[in-house]
């Protein structure tokens, strides 16, 4: 396994980028350890406590206030898994601090041309490929500035972003 950036060093990537951060999310479930309890509570109908979410929202609010951009495309199943429904529930909080999260139905033809892995691209020059354990927990990210890998990630970004729906557009398709 390659050297992975994790923990606070991973969070530092979101403080260090200068202009843009973009992510492709491909999984139907993420077993993110610090989110497990809030997710389990949400499944029982308790969505009253977002303390677990506030550190991320604080980082994003601070960084995006400087003029940086943060964008993501989430590939989403129809119907969405419980985890993806939970992410939909939390998306307005992300949007509220300035992130731009869009949704791409897994059945869309462009999905077949996208990488089958999660990654971030920072400033169109650094790719951070995420690695997961068998339970879906993030182990860390392998960083690369290899031009060929960056170009592949940017091509995937452009294709996914072009076809993805805004949160509002996606939610309107669910109620139609």
C-alpha atoms as a printed R data frame, in Angstrom:
    type eleno elety resid chain resno       x      y       z
1   ATOM     1    CA   UNK     A     1   0.000  0.000   0.000
2   ATOM     2    CA   UNK     A     2   1.317  3.494  -0.810
3   ATOM     3    CA   UNK     A     3   2.151  6.043   1.870
4   ATOM     4    CA   UNK     A     4  -1.134  7.511   3.036
5   ATOM     5    CA   UNK     A     5  -1.878 10.947   4.415
6   ATOM     6    CA   UNK     A     6  -4.439 10.717   7.217
7   ATOM     7    CA   UNK     A     7  -5.730 12.420  10.344
8   ATOM     8    CA   UNK     A     8  -4.719 16.032  10.848
9   ATOM     9    CA   UNK     A     9  -2.276 15.867   7.915
10  ATOM    10    CA   UNK     A    10  -5.265 15.016   5.693
11  ATOM    11    CA   UNK     A    11  -7.284 17.910   7.150
12  ATOM    12    CA   UNK     A    12  -4.329 20.185   6.414
13  ATOM    13    CA   UNK     A    13  -4.870 19.534   2.695
14  ATOM    14    CA   UNK     A    14  -8.066 21.580   3.014
15  ATOM    15    CA   UNK     A    15  -6.209 24.462   4.595
16  ATOM    16    CA   UNK     A    16  -3.294 24.354   2.148
17  ATOM    17    CA   UNK     A    17  -5.013 24.395  -1.240
18  ATOM    18    CA   UNK     A    18  -5.197 27.818  -2.817
19  ATOM    19    CA   UNK     A    19  -8.091 27.848  -5.277
20  ATOM    20    CA   UNK     A    20 -10.137 24.702  -5.833
21  ATOM    21    CA   UNK     A    21 -10.794 21.344  -4.232
22  ATOM    22    CA   UNK     A    22 -12.977 18.849  -6.057
23  ATOM    23    CA   UNK     A    23 -14.067 15.344  -5.068
24  ATOM    24    CA   UNK     A    24 -15.648 12.363  -6.771
25  ATOM    25    CA   UNK     A    25 -17.620 10.184  -4.331
26  ATOM    26    CA   UNK     A    26 -18.376  6.747  -5.765
27  ATOM    27    CA   UNK     A    27 -19.412  4.602  -2.811
28  ATOM    28    CA   UNK     A    28 -22.888  3.764  -1.516
29  ATOM    29    CA   UNK     A    29 -21.591  3.606   2.060
30  ATOM    30    CA   UNK     A    30 -18.749  5.148   4.016
31  ATOM    31    CA   UNK     A    31 -17.956  3.623   7.386
32  ATOM    32    CA   UNK     A    32 -16.400  6.817   8.682
33  ATOM    33    CA   UNK     A    33 -15.653  6.009  12.300
34  ATOM    34    CA   UNK     A    34 -16.497  9.386  13.832
35  ATOM    35    CA   UNK     A    35 -19.817  9.422  11.970
36  ATOM    36    CA   UNK     A    36 -20.958  5.909  12.902
37  ATOM    37    CA   UNK     A    37 -22.874  6.874  16.055
38  ATOM    38    CA   UNK     A    38 -24.585  9.925  14.486
39  ATOM    39    CA   UNK     A    39 -25.534  7.796  11.462
40  ATOM    40    CA   UNK     A    40 -27.003  5.104  13.703
41  ATOM    41    CA   UNK     A    41 -28.985  7.757  15.621
42  ATOM    42    CA   UNK     A    42 -30.208  9.256  12.341
43  ATOM    43    CA   UNK     A    43 -31.467  5.832  11.256
44  ATOM    44    CA   UNK     A    44 -33.702  5.809  14.348
45  ATOM    45    CA   UNK     A    45 -35.074  9.271  13.495
46  ATOM    46    CA   UNK     A    46 -32.823 11.337  15.794
47  ATOM    47    CA   UNK     A    47 -31.221 14.070  13.714
48  ATOM    48    CA   UNK     A    48 -31.009 16.657  16.466
49  ATOM    49    CA   UNK     A    49 -27.277 16.563  17.188
50  ATOM    50    CA   UNK     A    50 -24.802 17.786  14.575
51  ATOM    51    CA   UNK     A    51 -21.858 18.336  16.945
52  ATOM    52    CA   UNK     A    52 -19.912 15.614  15.086
53  ATOM    53    CA   UNK     A    53 -20.301 17.639  11.852
54  ATOM    54    CA   UNK     A    54 -19.274 21.048  13.211
55  ATOM    55    CA   UNK     A    55 -15.457 20.613  12.972
56  ATOM    56    CA   UNK     A    56 -15.693 19.947   9.217
57  ATOM    57    CA   UNK     A    57 -18.213 22.736   8.696
58  ATOM    58    CA   UNK     A    58 -15.963 25.125  10.615
59  ATOM    59    CA   UNK     A    59 -12.926 24.285   8.481
60  ATOM    60    CA   UNK     A    60 -14.989 24.729   5.322
61  ATOM    61    CA   UNK     A    61 -16.584 27.984   6.475
62  ATOM    62    CA   UNK     A    62 -13.163 29.462   7.281
63  ATOM    63    CA   UNK     A    63 -11.458 28.286   4.104
64  ATOM    64    CA   UNK     A    64 -14.279 29.089   1.711
65  ATOM    65    CA   UNK     A    65 -14.620 32.579   3.203
66  ATOM    66    CA   UNK     A    66 -11.161 33.303   1.740
67  ATOM    67    CA   UNK     A    67 -12.495 32.807  -1.799
68  ATOM    68    CA   UNK     A    68 -11.549 29.164  -2.277
69  ATOM    69    CA   UNK     A    69 -13.979 26.773  -3.978
70  ATOM    70    CA   UNK     A    70 -14.969 23.316  -2.784
71  ATOM    71    CA   UNK     A    71 -17.005 21.112  -5.092
72  ATOM    72    CA   UNK     A    72 -18.065 17.464  -5.091
73  ATOM    73    CA   UNK     A    73 -20.005 15.068  -7.238
74  ATOM    74    CA   UNK     A    74 -21.672 12.206  -5.430
75  ATOM    75    CA   UNK     A    75 -22.686  9.230  -7.512
76  ATOM    76    CA   UNK     A    76 -26.033  8.188  -6.134
77  ATOM    77    CA   UNK     A    77 -28.073  5.002  -6.405
78  ATOM    78    CA   UNK     A    78 -31.778  4.806  -7.151
79  ATOM    79    CA   UNK     A    79 -33.051  4.307  -4.588
80  ATOM    80    CA   UNK     A    80 -30.275  5.774  -2.440
81  ATOM    81    CA   UNK     A    81 -28.750  3.600   0.262
82  ATOM    82    CA   UNK     A    82 -29.460  4.590   3.856
83  ATOM    83    CA   UNK     A    83 -26.005  6.166   4.007
84  ATOM    84    CA   UNK     A    84 -26.590  8.221   0.864
85  ATOM    85    CA   UNK     A    85 -29.979  9.336   2.211
86  ATOM    86    CA   UNK     A    86 -28.128 10.491   5.335
87  ATOM    87    CA   UNK     A    87 -25.686 12.439   3.164
88  ATOM    88    CA   UNK     A    88 -28.663 14.036   1.412
89  ATOM    89    CA   UNK     A    89 -30.006 15.034   4.819
90  ATOM    90    CA   UNK     A    90 -26.667 16.679   5.684
91  ATOM    91    CA   UNK     A    91 -26.065 18.369   2.326
92  ATOM    92    CA   UNK     A    92 -27.869 21.620   3.249
93  ATOM    93    CA   UNK     A    93 -25.321 22.089   6.056
94  ATOM    94    CA   UNK     A    94 -22.468 21.697   3.543
95  ATOM    95    CA   UNK     A    95 -24.149 24.084   1.127
96  ATOM    96    CA   UNK     A    96 -24.720 26.540   3.954
97  ATOM    97    CA   UNK     A    97 -20.982 27.000   4.493
98  ATOM    98    CA   UNK     A    98 -20.266 27.328   0.776
99  ATOM    99    CA   UNK     A    99 -19.558 23.847  -0.554
100 ATOM   100    CA   UNK     A   100 -21.136 22.972  -3.905
101 ATOM   101    CA   UNK     A   101 -22.269 19.340  -3.896
102 ATOM   102    CA   UNK     A   102 -23.910 17.804  -6.930
103 ATOM   103    CA   UNK     A   103 -25.479 14.433  -7.616
104 ATOM   104    CA   UNK     A   104 -24.974 12.071 -10.519
105 ATOM   105    CA   UNK     A   105 -27.328  9.100 -10.776
106 ATOM   106    CA   UNK     A   106 -25.336  5.865 -10.966
107 ATOM   107    CA   UNK     A   107 -27.437  4.783 -13.958
108 ATOM   108    CA   UNK     A   108 -26.234  7.795 -16.017
109 ATOM   109    CA   UNK     A   109 -24.131  6.624 -18.962
110 ATOM   110    CA   UNK     A   110 -21.187  8.891 -18.075
111 ATOM   111    CA   UNK     A   111 -20.627  6.969 -14.828
112 ATOM   112    CA   UNK     A   112 -19.169  4.044 -16.775
113 ATOM   113    CA   UNK     A   113 -16.365  6.300 -18.014
114 ATOM   114    CA   UNK     A   114 -15.478  7.607 -14.539
115 ATOM   115    CA   UNK     A   115 -12.907  6.069 -12.195
116 ATOM   116    CA   UNK     A   116 -14.380  3.584  -9.746
117 ATOM   117    CA   UNK     A   117 -12.600  5.213  -6.815
118 ATOM   118    CA   UNK     A   118 -12.968  8.258  -4.627
119 ATOM   119    CA   UNK     A   119 -10.478 11.059  -5.011
120 ATOM   120    CA   UNK     A   120  -9.904 14.744  -4.405
121 ATOM   121    CA   UNK     A   121  -8.156 17.088  -6.827
122 ATOM   122    CA   UNK     A   122  -6.535 20.143  -5.271
123 ATOM   123    CA   UNK     A   123  -5.762 23.174  -7.438
124 ATOM   124    CA   UNK     A   124  -5.885 21.013 -10.584
125 ATOM   125    CA   UNK     A   125  -2.420 19.666  -9.774
126 ATOM   126    CA   UNK     A   126  -2.595 17.216  -6.858
127 ATOM   127    CA   UNK     A   127  -4.726 14.082  -6.780
128 ATOM   128    CA   UNK     A   128  -5.518 12.519  -3.414
129 ATOM   129    CA   UNK     A   129  -6.814  8.964  -4.021
130 ATOM   130    CA   UNK     A   130  -8.748  7.765  -0.985
131 ATOM   131    CA   UNK     A   131  -8.133  4.301   0.436
132 ATOM   132    CA   UNK     A   132 -10.691  2.418   2.542
133 ATOM   133    CA   UNK     A   133 -10.716 -0.650   4.733
134 ATOM   134    CA   UNK     A   134 -13.211 -3.475   4.173
135 ATOM   135    CA   UNK     A   135 -15.799 -1.675   6.339
136 ATOM   136    CA   UNK     A   136 -15.610  1.524   4.289
137 ATOM   137    CA   UNK     A   137 -13.544  3.491   6.808
138 ATOM   138    CA   UNK     A   138 -11.121  5.971   5.269
139 ATOM   139    CA   UNK     A   139  -7.538  4.854   5.860
140 ATOM   140    CA   UNK     A   140  -6.050  7.921   4.214
141 ATOM   141    CA   UNK     A   141  -5.151  9.367   0.838
142 ATOM   142    CA   UNK     A   142  -2.306  8.647  -1.541
143 ATOM   143    CA   UNK     A   143  -1.077 11.905  -3.067
144 ATOM   144    CA   UNK     A   144   0.175 12.255  -6.618
145 ATOM   145    CA   UNK     A   145   1.221 15.106  -8.863
146 ATOM   146    CA   UNK     A   146   1.931 12.783 -11.795
147 ATOM   147    CA   UNK     A   147   0.701 14.740 -14.843
148 ATOM   148    CA   UNK     A   148  -1.032 11.724 -16.424
149 ATOM   149    CA   UNK     A   149  -2.916 10.939 -13.220
150 ATOM   150    CA   UNK     A   150  -3.890 14.584 -12.768
151 ATOM   151    CA   UNK     A   151  -5.187 14.813 -16.350
152 ATOM   152    CA   UNK     A   152  -7.295 11.645 -15.865
153 ATOM   153    CA   UNK     A   153  -8.761 13.108 -12.674
154 ATOM   154    CA   UNK     A   154  -9.506 16.431 -14.360
155 ATOM   155    CA   UNK     A   155 -11.194 14.696 -17.299
156 ATOM   156    CA   UNK     A   156 -13.345 12.749 -14.833
157 ATOM   157    CA   UNK     A   157 -14.113 15.976 -12.953
158 ATOM   158    CA   UNK     A   158 -15.226 17.754 -16.110
159 ATOM   159    CA   UNK     A   159 -17.404 14.862 -17.304
160 ATOM   160    CA   UNK     A   160 -19.029 14.288 -13.904
161 ATOM   161    CA   UNK     A   161 -19.604 17.982 -13.198
162 ATOM   162    CA   UNK     A   162 -21.171 18.540 -16.624
163 ATOM   163    CA   UNK     A   163 -23.827 15.869 -16.053
164 ATOM   164    CA   UNK     A   164 -24.385 16.188 -12.306
165 ATOM   165    CA   UNK     A   165 -27.484 17.783 -10.830
166 ATOM   166    CA   UNK     A   166 -27.474 20.469  -8.187
167 ATOM   167    CA   UNK     A   167 -28.903 19.402  -4.833
168 ATOM   168    CA   UNK     A   168 -32.148 21.253  -5.600
169 ATOM   169    CA   UNK     A   169 -32.432 19.662  -9.055
170 ATOM   170    CA   UNK     A   170 -31.732 16.203  -7.680
171 ATOM   171    CA   UNK     A   171 -34.249 16.551  -4.840
172 ATOM   172    CA   UNK     A   172 -36.879 17.703  -7.366
173 ATOM   173    CA   UNK     A   173 -36.352 14.458  -9.336
174 ATOM   174    CA   UNK     A   174 -36.973 12.451  -6.152
175 ATOM   175    CA   UNK     A   175 -40.319 14.115  -5.488
176 ATOM   176    CA   UNK     A   176 -41.490 13.953  -9.108
